[in-house]
Amino acid sequence: AVAVYPLLIFFSGMLLSEILFALCLVLAAFPLAAWWKRGGAGTALFAGLVLGIATLARPTAPAWAALLVLSAVVLRIRPWPRLGRETLALMLGGALIVLPWTARNAISLGEFVPLTTGGGCALYDGNNPYVVENPEMHGAAWSLRGVEPYASEFRGLSEIEIDRLSLRHALEFWRDHPGLLPSMALWKQARFWRASAQAGRTGWWVAPDSGAARIARLFDPLLLSYGLALPFFLVGLFLALRRPREGAFVLPVIILSQALLATLYWGSLRFRVPVEPFILLLAAHGMVTLWRALRRRRVA
């Protein structure tokens, strides 16, 4: 299903960090699932190393790694002293990969930047007046750094100063418009989970008058793939959540963390792509489970 999935095929032709990040997440899911189910400091260390690589591909990896550890603590999957040692091993593995990059940042930028200077900019892109005032941009992202009167405020600033100013503006926007936050969260989630290839100003990737465009307008490729898989994904999600001590539980945690990050930043198919393989895996699990249940009923 993953190999022939239209959305992943489409995005694999783009030069985006999400493509490498998706691969890293899939590779990290194997040791993470093994660590979740059986434990072991060595397994946790190896999972941390792969997570460190994923972090260099996309700096959102630590957020869902933290959510996974928090879930392990809340569910008490192992006694605390053992879980504590494994958590330290997981963190050590990630640090061994990330710290050289942090040192590089300190040398190149002259300041302590753990991962990237783009966090504040990304937050401001999804939380600003433009994306609220324009209905076609609800839940999406738009950079104001190149649009007046905002552009003049950023002109001449360094990379770090631009990121810090963007972060301040995003936090001020949240503070000044608390009543908009629930609506903005819903807009972002609607775009993140949508079953349509088009939303707002996304536009077509083929010529509007081409045969491919005419076919796509009649048969949305995302609706015919993700839309059909979505009900089975919900079944697979329920089955994975029902048995929290099994390794498959890490998949809903990874998917949920990415959805929560979309609530903070913005919703898009690009943001969903890294967890799409896990959505399909859970959908396949749900489909097979329903098929087996149907066969048992027929035999009975």
N, C-alpha and C positions, 0 to 999 in steps of 0.2 A: 504493500500500500504506500509506504514512504517513497519507494523507488519511482512510482508512476504518479505521484501526487502532483497535480497541476501547480499549486501554490509554491511548493518547494522547487519544482523545476523552473518556474518563472524567476524566483528570487536567486537561484543558483547562478543565473547569468548576469548578476549585478555585482559590482565591486562594493560590497557592504560588509561591515564587521560582523553582522548577525550571521552570515554564512559560516564563518570560522567558529563563531560562538556556539552555533547550533551543533556543530561537530564536536566541539569540546564538551558541551553538556551531555551529549549522548555517550561519549567516552567516560565522563565522570559518573554517569548514572550507574555503570556496572560496579565499580568499587563502593559507591555510596550505598547501593542496595545491599551489597554483601556486608558492609559495615553495619548497616541498620539491622539486618536480620541476625547476624552471627557475632558481631563485635570484633574486637581485636585492634590493638594500637597500630600494628603494621598495616592493616587494611585501611585504617583511618588516615595514616600518614600518606599512603599511596593516593587515596582519594583527595587529600589536601593538595598533593602535587599537581594532580590533574585540574583541580579547582583553581590553582594558581595560574595555570596556563589559560583557563577559561577567563580568569579575571583580567589577564593582559589583553585578551581578545575583546572583552566587553566588561567595564568596571561594575556592572550590576551583579556579578556572580557572588560577591560577599554578602549581599542582602539576602539572597535566598539560602545561602549556606548558613547564615545566622538564624533564619527561620527554621531550617531543618534541625539545627542544634537545639533551638528553643522547643521545638516539637518533641525532641527526644527527652528533654528534661521534664516537660509537662506530662508526657505519657509514661515516663520512668521505664524506658525500655530495658535498662540495666541498673544495677545498684550504683549509687552516686559516685563513690570513689573510682569505680571502673569507668563509668561514663565520663568523669572528669579527666582521667588520663587519656582516654580516646579523643576527647574534644581538644585537649592540648596537642595531641599528635596531629589532628586534622588541621589545627591552626598553624602548627610548625611546618607542615607540608606546604601550605599556601604561602607562608612567609618566605620559605626558601626560594620560591619562584619569583615572588613579587618584590622582595627587598632590593635585588639588584636594579630593578627598574626605578624604585623609589630613590636609590642612590644616584642614578642617572639624572633624575629630575632635579635633585638638590644641586648637582654639579652644573647642569645646563641652565636651570632657571634661577638658581641662587636662593631658593626657598624650599621649605618642606612641603612637597606635594605628593601624597602617598600613591595616587594612581593617575589622575588626569585633571586638567584644568577645565574640562567641559561640563562638569556637573551643574554648575550654576547657570550656564548658558542654556543647557537642555531644559532645566526647570523653568526658566523664564520663557523659553519658546512655547511651552505648553500652558503657561499660566500668565496671560497678559490681556490687556483690554481688547486687542484685535480678535483673538480667538473666541472671545465672549460676544462681542458686538456683531460678528458676522456669522449668521446661522450655518453657512456651508462649512465653516471652520470649527464648529462645536466639537470639542474633544480632540481636535487635531493640534498641530504645532505650526507656529509661524514666527520667524526670527524678526524682531524689531530693530536689531542692531544695524540694519541697512536701510531703515525707513525713518524719514524725518517725521516729527522732531526728535525722535529717540536717537538717531544715528549720531548727531552732533555730540551727544553726551558720551558716547563711546569712542569717538575719534581721538586718536593719539594715545590711547591707553595700551598698556602691555597685555599680554595674554592672560596673566594672572589677575590683573586689575579688571579686565573685561569680565572674567568669570565671577569675581567677587561682587562687582556692581550688578551683574545679572542676578546673582543669588539674592542680593539685597532687594532688588526690585520685585522678584518673585515672592519673597516672604512678605514684603509690604503689600503686594496685591492680595495675598491671602488674608492679611490682617485687616485691610480696608474693605474687603468684600466677603465677610464670613457667610452671608446668606447665599452666595453663589456656589459655595464649595460642594454642597450635595448635588446640585444640577451638573456642575462640571465633572464630578466623579461619575455620574450616570452617563454623560456624553462620552467620556473616555472609555468606560466599560462597553458601551454600545459599539464603539468603533473597534475595540480590541476583539470582541467576540463575534463580530458581524459575519454573516454568511454571504455577503455581496462583495464582489470585487471592486465596486465603485462606491465612493462615499464622498460627498462634498466636492472638492476640487481635485480629486485624485487623477482624473483624466484617463484616457485610453493609452495603451502602450503600442498600439498599431494605428495605421492611417484610418481616419474616421470613415472613409468611403471604401475601405477594403472589404473583401469577403470575410476575413477573420473578424473584423469589427461587427459586421452584420450578424454573423453567427453568435458572437459573444453577447450582443444585445438581446438575442432571442433565448440563448441558453447560457446563463451566467456560469462560467466554469467553476467558480468557488461554491456556488449554490449546489451544483451537481456533485461536488466532491465533499467538501467540508459540511455542507448542509445535510447531506445524506448520512455522514458519519456522526454528526452531532448527537442524535438520540442514543446511539450505541456508546458514544463517549460518556454520556451521563450515566449509563448503566455500569460501564467499566469503572468510572469514578466512584460510584457508590460501592462497588465490590472492593475496590482498593482501600477505601476509607473504613470499610466494615472490619477489616483485619489489619489494625495499625501496627502490629508487630512483624508483618511480612515485609519483604524488601520492596514490593510494589508500592508501598505507602510513600516512598520518596517522590514518586512521579506526581501525585496531586500536590505535594508541598512545593515542588519546583514550579508547576503550572500556576498555583495560587500566588506564589511570590512574584512571578512575572506579571500577573494581573494586578497585584497590589502596586507594583512599580509603575504600571501604566496609569493607575489612578493618580499617582504623584506627578508624572510627567505628561504623557499623552497616549491616546489609544490609536493603534494602527496595525495593519497586517504585518508590517516590518517588525513591530514590537512583539508580535505573536509568533513569528517564524521560528525563533530558537526553541520554543516548547511545542511546536507543531508535531514533531516526531512522537512525543509522549502522548499528545492528544490522540494520535492515530493508534498508538499502541494500546491505550486504554479502550479506544473504540473497537479494536480488533478483539480484545478480551471480552468486552460486553457482547459483541456479535457472536463469538464462539460459545459463550455461556448461554445465551438465549437459544442458539441453535441446538445445543446439547439438551437443554431443558425441553424444547419442542419435540426432539426425537424421543426422549424418555416418555413423554406424554403419549406419543403415538404408539410406542411399544406397549405401554400399559393399557 
